[in-house]
Amino acid sequence: MAQGPDVTPSEREKELQRELQHAYETLTDVTSRLLLVNEAAEAAGSGADRDDICRKFLATAARGVAARRAALFLIEDGVSLGASYGLSDEEQEVLAGSVADAEVCEQASGGRAPLIVDEALIDDDVRESLARGAAEEAEGDAAEGDGEAEDEGDEEGEGEAEADEDEADEDEADEDEEGDEEDGAEADAADEAAEGEEDGEAAEEGPSFGIYLPTHLEGDPVGVLALGDRLGGRPYRHDELVFLQYLLHQFALTLHRSTLLEQNEARLKELDALLRVSREITSTLDLDAVLRSVVNTVAAVLENDRAEIALLRGDKLVLRSVSGLTRLDADQTELFKLTAPLEYLRLHPRRLQIGADDLTNEPPPAGHAVFGEYFSAQEMRSFMALPLQDDQGLLGYLCLESRQDAWAIEPAEGDTLSILAAQTTVAIRNATLYSEIPLRGMARPVAHLRTRLQTLSARGRVIALATAVALLAGLLLPIYPERAGGAAAVRPLRLQGARAMTEGVITRSLIRGGEEVHGGQPLAVLADLELAGRIADLKGQIEGARRDVATARRAGDVGGWRGGEIRQAAFERSLAIEQQRERASVLAAPLSGQVLELDLPQRVGQHLGAGESFCTVAALGTMAVDFAVAEEQIGRVKLGQSVAVKVMTFPTHTFHGQVIEVGWLGRPQTTGNAAFLVRALVENPDQRLRPGMTGVAKVSLGWRAPGILLLEPILRGIQMTWF
């Protein structure tokens, strides 16, 4: 019989199959690593703080290499645990205090190569790579040593002999020290063995992981990634460790950026707090108000439990203001035990920062006797004094007290506090000068008026009396229109976004920015590629079901016929639903008005999620004007009152409207009082008003007597102080 053809693959075909399989494996490995890089970047970039960044990065890296257990240690003023993976709460607590892991991390951070503790976790490629790295480092050290030897060969023979003698002495000393250390180690080992026999065997804990990968940034160690065994027991390959070190470098950059952002954010918060405090203390020229503002707002710059201002009066510091208190008692200084500290500050005028912990230093700080008694007599444990002085001399001190045993800032720091002290000094100096000016300025006009009245004739006195009566009538009659308001902002009364009902990609923009549209007018067209595919697929399934029904009818298969009709009906219902969704992909204007956004054609190609807005349409025929009314006048503002509005664009034109809303929530102002938001409705038929315009708005409150308006602030102040 004839034999069939030989179907056994040749060696060439086997080799091609192996190469093809290797190419597939390489492509799969490269793809998975690219995905891992992307996932690690997203995990590190989405972290809100350092702990969150460490936790997300470690989880991504550990899952990427199928590590069963892993940890991330941070190197910053020592070794600290940043995050852990695959450990229980008890194991995390043990790892956070592990001395062995901290020592291994310090050792690993001193080099660039991975530190292998458990050889069973790596393959032969890793061992060979580490061996080559060690050999190259040794060759480099040897070459450097040869160069140094050649340089030393140029020196004089006597110097070489002395160096050899010194080296010999050092070698002997080293041998002696090593011998002593060995003897000491043997003695320590004997002591430990004796303690073990007495107290039982003590378990010597080693490192918790087998591989420690260091990472550096600009030459400084940043962290160490510790790896345990892998799922399935597979060893780590050399290319995997190199890839993890690359990811670690990216993590170090992300962590560095996060630290810079936190520092910038803290600095911005500090400057913002200083700005708010500066506004408070410079918003008035009343000395008592300035002092109260400083002591009550300085906590925004530096957290404290109590703040005081003591001003210099003659040769004594007098307590003038305390945070949280509106009125000081005569014995307030004695009550707070500040008599001795204030006397010390008067005798030693300088900036002072001292805490209860500082009293234990050697040598003790200046003033330790005074402040030791002060700390023991009351609950405050830290004291800080900022001198308030300028080129004219010392005004007093801003004192801060805290229940903490030490301040969180160093004595050499606190530039913000120095700026605050300088601003407080200027505010106090201005308020003091302002309080003195009226006393000097009123005496001369009063004396001059008295002299003029004495020199008048009888007829002149009658004329003066008539003039005074006329002025008095003008002050008491309601002839002055009272208005209230201030800065105003124009905004649309009705606006709404054109939102997508389903997600898709913008394929066409049917309008341009700023155009006028009508309600229901098409604005843009969305395309959902997945939706189009589903519609085409449903149409194909409907056609196939029709053919199955026709075939079953010709074959007389009633069951197949009915089943095909049922499937066809189901496909047609699904197709109707998807076509309805396709029709909803056209975005329409929600109302008639103006399109507020610009560059809408540039959005073609962008993806819109369900509910996301394509543009905003505002009805500009009627506008809303928001403005603030002081709390002294808000009680007389009513709905329907007339409002006059002027904007910066048309300063000569007055727009008229009426009040439609009066706010109930007051907003604090820099003056210390509150303001309430009032909204007015203003007709805009010619569309001269545009959203975002600013100007001034005033609401008419009626007619008032000028004298009452002038005396009202004084009367209100008196009424607010009487109890």
C-alpha positions in Angstrom: 0.0 0.0 0.0 1.1 3.5 -0.7 2.0 5.6 2.3 0.3 9.0 2.8 2.3 12.3 2.8 4.5 13.1 5.7 2.6 15.8 7.8 5.3 16.0 10.5 6.4 19.7 10.7 9.9 20.4 9.8 12.5 22.0 12.2 12.2 25.3 10.3 8.4 25.3 10.9 8.9 24.5 14.6 11.4 27.4 14.9 9.0 29.8 13.2 6.2 28.7 15.6 8.5 29.2 18.6 9.5 32.7 17.3 5.9 33.6 16.7 4.9 32.4 20.2 7.7 34.4 21.7 6.6 37.5 19.7 3.1 37.1 21.0 4.4 36.8 24.6 6.6 39.9 24.2 3.7 41.9 22.7 1.5 40.9 25.6 4.1 41.8 28.1 4.8 45.2 26.6 1.0 45.9 26.4 0.5 44.9 30.0 3.3 47.2 31.1 2.0 50.1 29.2 -1.4 49.6 30.8 0.4 49.4 34.2 2.3 52.6 33.6 -0.9 54.4 32.7 -2.7 53.0 35.7 0.1 53.9 38.0 0.2 57.5 36.6 -3.5 57.8 37.1 -3.3 56.4 40.7 -0.5 58.7 41.7 -2.0 61.8 40.0 -5.5 61.3 41.5 -4.3 61.3 45.1 -5.4 64.1 47.3 -2.5 63.9 49.7 0.8 62.0 50.3 -0.8 59.1 52.1 -3.4 58.7 49.3 -0.8 58.9 46.6 1.4 56.2 48.4 -1.6 53.9 48.9 -2.9 54.1 45.4 0.5 53.8 43.8 1.5 50.8 45.9 -1.8 49.0 45.2 -1.3 49.5 41.4 2.3 48.4 41.4 1.7 45.3 43.6 -1.2 44.1 41.5 0.8 44.8 38.3 3.5 42.3 39.3 1.2 39.9 41.2 2.9 40.5 44.5 1.2 38.9 47.5 2.6 41.3 50.0 4.3 44.7 49.6 5.1 47.9 51.4 6.2 51.4 50.5 8.7 53.1 52.9 9.4 56.9 52.8 12.9 58.2 53.5 12.5 61.7 55.1 14.2 62.4 58.4 14.3 58.7 58.9 12.3 55.8 57.7 8.5 55.8 57.9 5.8 53.5 56.5 4.0 55.2 53.7 1.6 52.4 52.7 1.2 48.6 52.8 -0.5 46.0 50.6 -1.8 42.5 51.6 -1.2 43.0 55.3 -3.7 42.9 58.2 -4.0 45.8 60.7 -1.9 44.0 63.3 0.8 43.3 60.7 0.8 47.0 59.7 1.3 48.1 63.3 4.2 45.6 63.6 5.7 46.8 60.3 5.5 50.5 61.2 7.7 49.8 64.3 10.0 47.2 62.7 13.6 48.2 63.4 14.9 45.4 61.0 12.9 46.8 58.1 14.1 50.3 58.8 17.7 49.2 58.9 17.3 47.4 55.6 15.6 50.4 54.0 18.5 52.7 55.1 21.0 50.2 53.7 19.0 49.9 50.4 18.6 53.7 50.1 22.4 54.1 50.1 22.7 52.5 46.7 20.9 52.3 43.4 20.6 48.5 42.9 17.9 46.3 44.5 18.8 44.9 47.9 18.0 41.2 47.9 17.3 39.6 51.3 15.6 36.4 50.1 17.4 34.9 47.1 14.5 32.5 46.5 12.3 35.5 45.2 14.6 36.3 42.2 15.7 34.3 39.1 19.1 33.8 37.7 19.0 36.9 35.5 18.6 39.1 38.6 21.5 37.4 40.3 23.8 37.8 37.2 22.8 41.5 36.9 23.6 42.2 40.5 26.9 40.3 40.2 27.8 42.3 37.1 26.9 45.6 38.8 29.1 44.6 41.9 32.0 43.7 39.6 31.8 47.0 37.7 31.7 48.9 40.9 34.7 47.0 42.2 36.6 47.7 38.9 35.7 51.4 39.2 37.0 51.5 42.8 40.2 49.7 41.7 40.8 52.1 38.9 40.3 55.0 41.2 42.7 53.5 43.6 45.3 53.0 40.9 45.0 56.6 39.9 45.5 57.7 43.5 48.5 55.4 43.8 50.2 57.0 40.7 49.6 60.5 42.1 51.1 59.4 45.4 54.1 57.9 43.5 55.1 61.4 42.5 55.5 62.5 46.1 58.8 62.3 48.0 60.1 59.0 49.4 60.1 60.3 52.9 56.3 61.1 52.6 55.7 57.6 51.3 57.5 56.0 54.2 55.6 58.1 56.7 52.3 57.2 55.0 53.3 53.5 55.0 54.1 53.7 58.7 50.8 55.5 59.4 48.9 52.9 57.4 50.6 50.2 59.3 49.8 51.8 62.6 46.2 52.3 61.5 46.0 48.6 60.4 47.3 47.6 63.8 44.9 49.9 65.5 42.1 48.6 63.4 43.1 45.0 64.2 43.1 45.9 67.9 39.7 47.6 67.6 38.3 44.6 65.7 39.7 42.4 68.4 38.1 44.5 71.1 34.8 44.6 69.1 34.9 40.8 68.7 35.6 40.4 72.4 32.8 42.8 73.2 30.5 41.0 70.7 31.4 37.7 72.3 30.6 39.1 75.7 27.3 40.6 74.5 26.5 37.3 73.0 27.2 35.5 76.2 25.1 38.0 78.1 22.2 37.5 75.7 22.6 33.8 76.0 22.5 34.1 79.7 19.4 36.3 79.5 17.8 33.8 77.1 18.4 31.0 79.6 16.8 33.0 82.4 13.9 34.6 80.5 13.3 32.1 77.8 14.3 32.1 74.2 13.7 35.5 72.4 12.6 35.4 68.8 14.9 37.6 66.7 12.8 39.3 64.1 14.2 39.8 60.6 13.1 41.9 57.7 9.5 41.4 56.6 10.2 41.3 52.9 12.7 39.7 50.5 13.3 42.5 48.0 13.9 46.2 48.6 14.0 48.6 45.6 15.3 52.1 46.4 14.4 55.3 44.4 16.2 58.6 44.4 15.4 62.1 43.3 18.3 64.5 42.4 20.6 62.2 44.3 18.6 62.1 47.5 16.8 59.0 48.6 13.0 59.3 48.5 11.6 55.8 49.3 12.0 52.1 49.2 9.5 49.6 47.7 9.6 46.3 49.6 8.3 43.1 47.9 7.3 39.8 49.3 6.5 36.5 47.5 4.3 36.5 44.4 1.1 34.8 43.6 1.8 31.3 42.2 5.3 31.3 43.7 7.0 32.7 40.6 10.3 34.5 41.0 10.8 38.1 40.0 12.6 38.7 36.7 15.3 41.3 36.0 13.2 43.2 33.6 10.3 43.3 36.1 12.5 44.9 38.8 13.9 47.4 36.3 10.3 48.3 35.3 9.3 48.8 38.9 12.3 51.1 39.5 11.1 53.2 36.6 7.6 53.4 38.1 9.2 54.3 41.5 11.1 57.2 39.8 7.8 58.5 38.4 6.2 58.1 41.9 9.1 60.1 43.4 8.4 63.0 41.0 4.7 62.9 41.8 5.4 62.9 45.6 7.8 65.8 45.2 5.1 67.8 43.2 2.5 67.0 45.9 4.9 68.3 48.6 5.4 71.5 46.7 1.7 72.0 46.2 1.0 71.5 49.9 3.7 74.0 50.8 2.4 76.6 48.3 -1.2 76.0 49.5 -0.1 76.5 53.1 1.7 79.7 52.1 -1.3 81.0 50.2 -3.6 80.3 53.2 -1.2 82.1 55.4 -1.0 85.2 53.1 -4.8 85.1 52.7 -5.2 85.1 56.5 -2.8 88.0 56.8 -4.7 89.9 54.1 -8.0 89.4 55.9 -6.5 90.5 59.3 -5.0 93.6 57.6 -8.4 94.6 56.2 -10.0 94.2 59.5 -7.5 96.4 61.4 -7.3 99.1 58.7 -11.0 99.4 58.2 -11.5 101.8 61.1 -9.7 104.6 62.9 -11.3 103.9 66.2 -8.5 102.8 68.6 -10.6 100.4 70.6 -12.0 98.8 67.4 -8.5 98.4 66.0 -7.3 96.7 69.2 -10.3 94.3 69.3 -9.9 93.4 65.6 -6.3 92.5 66.1 -6.7 90.2 69.1 -9.8 88.5 67.7 -8.4 87.9 64.2 -4.7 87.1 64.9 -5.7 83.4 65.4 -6.1 83.2 61.6 -2.4 83.8 61.2 -1.2 81.8 64.3 -3.4 79.5 66.3 -3.6 80.5 69.9 -5.9 80.2 72.9 -5.8 83.9 74.0 -4.4 87.1 72.6 -3.8 90.5 74.3 -2.5 93.9 73.5 -0.7 95.9 76.2 0.1 99.6 75.4 2.8 101.6 77.0 1.5 104.4 79.2 4.3 106.3 80.8 6.6 103.7 82.4 4.0 101.0 82.6 2.4 98.5 80.2 -1.4 98.6 80.5 -3.6 95.8 79.2 -6.0 97.3 76.6 -7.7 94.4 74.8 -8.2 90.7 75.2 -9.6 88.3 72.6 -13.2 87.2 73.3 -13.8 90.1 75.8 -15.6 93.3 74.9 -14.9 95.0 78.2 -11.9 94.6 80.6 -12.2 94.6 84.3 -9.8 96.6 86.5 -8.2 93.4 87.8 -8.0 91.6 84.5 -4.2 91.7 84.4 -4.0 90.1 87.9 -6.7 87.6 86.9 -4.6 86.4 83.9 -1.4 86.5 85.9 0.2 88.9 83.4 1.6 91.5 85.8 5.1 89.9 86.0 5.4 89.1 82.3 4.4 92.6 81.3 6.9 94.1 83.7 9.6 91.8 82.3 8.7 92.9 78.8 8.9 96.6 79.8 12.4 96.1 81.3 13.6 93.8 78.4 12.0 95.2 75.2 12.4 92.5 72.5 10.6 89.8 70.7 10.0 86.9 73.1 8.9 83.2 72.5 9.0 80.8 75.4 7.2 77.6 76.4 7.0 75.4 79.5 9.3 72.9 77.8 12.0 75.5 77.3 12.4 76.0 81.0 14.1 72.5 81.3 16.9 73.5 78.8 20.5 74.0 79.9 21.3 76.8 80.3 17.8 78.0 81.1 16.4 80.7 78.8 16.3 84.4 79.8 13.3 85.2 82.1 12.9 81.6 83.2 12.2 82.7 86.8 9.4 85.0 85.8 7.7 82.7 83.3 8.2 79.6 85.5 6.0 81.2 88.1 3.6 82.4 85.3 3.2 78.9 83.8 2.7 77.3 87.2 0.0 79.9 88.2 -2.5 79.4 85.3 -3.4 77.0 82.5 -1.4 78.6 79.7 1.8 76.8 78.7 3.4 78.9 76.0 3.9 82.7 75.7 4.8 84.9 72.8 5.3 88.7 72.7 5.6 90.8 69.5 6.8 94.3 70.1 4.7 97.0 68.4 7.3 99.7 67.5 8.2 102.0 64.7 10.7 104.8 64.1 9.0 106.9 66.8 9.5 104.3 69.5 7.8 101.4 71.3 4.0 101.5 71.5 3.4 98.2 73.3 3.2 94.4 72.8 0.9 91.9 71.0 0.9 88.9 73.4 -0.2 85.4 72.4 -0.8 82.5 74.8 -1.4 78.8 74.2 -2.1 75.7 76.2 0.5 73.8 74.2 3.9 73.2 75.9 5.7 74.7 72.9 5.0 76.8 69.8 4.9 75.1 66.4 7.3 77.7 64.8 11.0 78.3 65.5 12.1 81.5 67.1 13.9 82.6 63.9 10.7 82.1 61.9 7.5 84.0 61.8 7.9 86.6 59.1 4.1 86.7 58.8 3.8 87.6 62.5 6.4 90.4 62.0 4.4 91.8 59.2 1.2 91.7 61.3 3.0 93.4 64.2 4.2 96.2 61.8 0.6 96.7 60.4 -0.8 96.7 63.9 1.7 99.4 64.9 0.7 101.6 61.9 -3.0 101.1 62.6 -2.6 102.0 66.3 -0.5 105.1 65.4 -3.1 106.3 62.9 -6.0 105.7 65.2 -4.2 107.6 68.0 -3.5 110.6 65.8 -7.0 110.6 64.5 -8.5 110.7 68.0 -6.3 113.7 68.8 -7.1 115.9 65.7 -10.7 116.7 66.5 -9.9 118.0 70.0 -7.4 120.5 68.6 -9.5 121.4 65.6 -12.9 122.2 67.3 -11.7 124.7 69.9 -10.6 127.4 67.4 -13.9 127.5 65.3 -16.1 127.6 68.5 -14.1 130.4 70.0 -14.2 132.3 66.7 -18.0 131.9 66.4 -18.5 133.2 70.0 -16.5 136.3 69.2 -18.5 137.0 66.0 -21.8 136.7 67.9 -20.7 139.2 70.5 -19.7 141.8 68.0 -23.1 141.6 66.0 -25.7 144.4 66.3 -29.3 143.7 67.3 -30.4 143.6 63.6 -27.5 141.2 62.8 -28.5 138.9 65.7 -32.1 138.8 64.3 -30.8 137.8 60.9 -28.6 135.2 62.4 -31.5 133.8 64.4 -33.7 133.6 61.3 -30.9 131.9 59.4 -30.5 129.4 62.2 -34.3 128.7 62.2 -34.3 128.2 58.4 -31.4 125.8 58.7 -33.1 123.9 61.6 -36.3 123.6 59.5 -34.3 122.4 56.6 -32.7 119.7 58.8 -36.1 118.6 60.3 -38.4 118.6 57.3 -38.6 115.4 55.2 -37.2 116.9 52.0 -34.3 114.4 51.3 -34.9 111.3 49.3 -33.3 108.3 51.1 -31.7 105.6 49.0 -29.8 102.5 49.9 -27.6 100.2 47.8 -24.2 100.0 46.4 -22.2 98.0 43.9 -24.4 96.0 41.5 -24.0 93.1 39.1 -26.2 92.3 36.1 -27.2 88.7 35.5 -29.9 86.9 33.4 -33.2 86.3 35.1 -33.8 83.2 33.0 -31.0 81.0 31.6 -30.7 77.3 30.9 -28.2 74.9 29.4 -28.8 72.9 26.3 -28.0 69.4 27.7 -27.5 66.1 25.9 -30.1 63.4 26.6 -27.6 60.7 25.7 -23.8 60.6 25.5 -22.2 61.1 22.1 -19.6 63.0 20.0 -20.5 66.4 18.6 -20.4 66.1 14.8 -22.0 69.4 13.8 -22.5 72.8 15.4 -25.5 74.6 13.9 -25.0 77.9 15.7 -22.2 80.3 16.6 -21.5 82.0 20.0 -23.7 85.0 20.8 -26.4 84.2 18.3 -30.1 84.7 19.1 -32.1 81.4 19.0 -35.7 80.4 19.4 -37.0 77.7 21.7 -36.7 74.2 20.1 -34.2 75.4 17.5 -31.6 72.7 16.7 -28.2 73.8 18.1 -25.9 70.8 17.5 -25.9 67.2 16.3 -24.4 64.3 18.4 -23.3 61.0 17.0 -23.1 57.8 19.1 -20.9 55.3 17.2 -22.0 52.5 19.5 -25.7 53.4 19.0 -25.2 53.4 15.2 -23.6 49.9 15.5 -26.5 48.6 17.6 -29.1 49.9 15.1 -27.3 48.3 12.2 -27.0 45.0 14.1 -30.7 45.1 15.0 -31.6 45.7 11.3 -29.5 42.7 10.3 -31.1 40.5 13.0 -34.6 41.6 11.8 -33.7 40.7 8.3 -32.4 37.3 9.4 -35.6 36.6 11.5 -37.7 37.4 8.4 -35.7 34.9 6.4 -36.1 32.3 9.1 -39.9 32.9 9.2 -40.2 32.5 5.4 -38.1 29.3 5.5 -40.3 27.9 8.3 -43.5 28.8 6.4 -42.3 27.1 3.3 -41.2 24.0 5.2 -44.5 23.9 7.2 -42.7 24.2 10.5 -45.3 26.0 12.6 -43.1 26.2 15.7 -40.2 27.7 13.9 -42.6 30.1 12.1 -44.1 31.4 15.3 -40.8 31.5 17.1 -39.3 33.5 14.2 -42.2 36.0 14.3 -41.7 36.5 18.1 -38.0 37.1 17.6 -38.7 39.5 14.8 -41.2 41.5 16.9 -38.7 41.7 19.7 -35.9 43.0 17.4 -38.3 45.5 15.9 -39.2 46.9 19.3 -35.6 47.2 20.3 -34.9 48.9 16.9 -37.7 51.5 17.6 -36.2 52.3 21.0 -32.7 52.8 19.6 -34.0 54.9 16.7 -35.8 57.1 19.3 -32.5 57.6 21.1 -30.9 58.4 17.7 -33.5 61.2 17.2 -32.7 62.6 20.6 -29.1 63.1 19.6 -30.1 66.5 18.1 -29.6 69.2 20.8 -32.4 71.9 20.8 -32.6 75.3 22.5 -34.5 75.1 25.8 -35.8 78.6 25.5 -35.6 81.7 23.3 -32.7 84.0 23.9 -29.0 84.6 23.3 -26.2 82.0 23.4 -23.7 83.1 26.0 -20.7 81.0 25.0 -18.3 81.6 22.1 -16.3 79.3 19.8 -19.0 76.6 19.7 -17.9 75.3 16.3 -14.5 74.5 17.9 -16.3 71.9 20.1 -16.9 69.6 17.1 -15.3 66.3 17.9 -15.7 66.6 21.7 -17.5 64.0 23.7 -20.6 65.0 25.7 -21.9 62.8 28.5 -25.6 62.4 29.3 -26.8 65.6 31.0 -23.7 67.6 30.0 -24.3 71.1 28.6 -23.3 72.1 25.1 -24.1 75.8 25.6 -26.2 78.2 27.8 -29.1 80.1 26.4 -30.3 83.2 28.4 -33.4 85.3 27.9 -32.1 88.9 27.9 -35.4 90.7 27.6 -35.6 91.0 31.4 -32.5 91.1 33.6 -31.8 90.7 37.3 -29.6 93.2 39.1 -28.1 92.1 42.4 -26.8 94.7 44.9 -26.0 94.8 48.6 -27.8 96.9 51.2 -26.3 97.6 54.6 -27.9 96.0 57.6 -28.8 99.5 59.0 -31.2 100.0 56.1 -32.3 96.5 55.1 -35.3 96.6 57.4 -36.9 99.4 55.2 -36.4 97.5 51.9 -39.7 96.0 50.7 -40.8 94.1 47.6 -42.0 96.3 44.7 -39.9 99.4 45.7 -38.3 101.2 42.7 -34.7 100.7 41.9 -32.4 102.9 39.8 -29.4 101.3 38.1 -26.4 102.7 36.3 -23.7 100.5 34.7 -20.1 101.3 33.6 -20.9 100.9 29.9 -23.7 103.5 29.9 -22.8 105.9 32.8 -25.3 108.6 31.5 -28.3 106.3 31.3 -30.4 105.2 34.2 -32.2 101.9 34.1 -35.3 101.5 36.2 -36.7 98.4 37.9 -38.3 97.1 41.1 -37.3 94.9 44.0 -38.4 91.2 43.5 -36.3 89.5 46.2 -34.7 90.5 49.5 -32.1 88.2 51.0 -32.3 86.9 54.5 -28.6 85.9 54.9 -26.2 88.6 55.8 -22.6 88.7 54.6 -19.9 90.2 56.9 -18.1 93.3 55.6 -14.7 94.7 56.3 -16.3 97.4 58.4 -17.6 94.8 60.9 -21.3 95.2 59.9 -23.2 92.9 57.6 -24.8 93.5 54.2 -27.8 91.7 52.6 -28.3 90.9 49.0 -31.3 92.5 47.2 -32.4 91.5 43.6 -34.2 93.9 41.3 -36.1 93.2 38.0 -35.1 95.5 35.2 -36.7 95.5 31.7 -34.2 95.3 28.9 -36.1 95.6 25.6 -33.2 96.9 23.6 -30.8 94.5 25.2 -28.3 97.1 26.3 -27.8 95.3 29.6 -25.6 92.2 29.3 -24.8 89.5 31.8 -21.7 90.3 33.9 -22.0 94.1 33.7 -21.2 96.0 36.9 -22.4 99.3 38.2 -24.3 100.9 41.0 -27.9 100.3 42.1 -30.0 102.2 44.6 -33.4 101.4 46.0 -35.7 104.3 47.0 -36.7 104.1 50.7 -38.8 107.3 50.9 -38.3 110.9 52.1 -36.4 111.6 55.3 -35.3 114.7 57.2 -31.6 115.6 56.6 -31.1 116.2 60.3 -32.4 112.7 61.2 -30.1 111.2 58.6 -27.1 113.0 60.1 -28.0 112.1 63.7 -29.1 108.5 63.0 -25.6 106.9 63.3 -25.0 108.7 66.6 -28.4 107.8 68.0 -27.9 104.2 66.9 -24.5 104.0 68.6 -26.0 105.4 71.8 -28.9 103.0 71.7 -26.6 100.0 71.1 -24.5 100.8 74.1 -27.4 101.4 76.6 -28.6 98.3 78.5 
